[in-house]
């Protein structure tokens, strides 16, 4: 069950590796999309320095959801 992984810092480890890779590749920024109805994930990314910059529609099957696009300048 996915809740078995909550609080285990798996998300932070994955984020740290993605950040390390972006820095090695000398990227100016990184960005991502996060579902607007996932406040826990939004807080996680804000804690890691991401800021919202736009929104877009993300279709899951026949369900249109709104993702918040977030960006972090490196």
ZITA-V577724 format. One record per helix or strand. SS is the DSSP state (h for helix, s for strand). FROM is the first residue (numbers start at 1). LEN is the number of residues. Records with the same first field share a line. If there is no record, write none. Layout:
SS = FROM-LEN ; FROM-LEN
This chain:
h = 2-4 ; 10-15 ; 39-9
s = 29-7 ; 51-10 ; 63-11
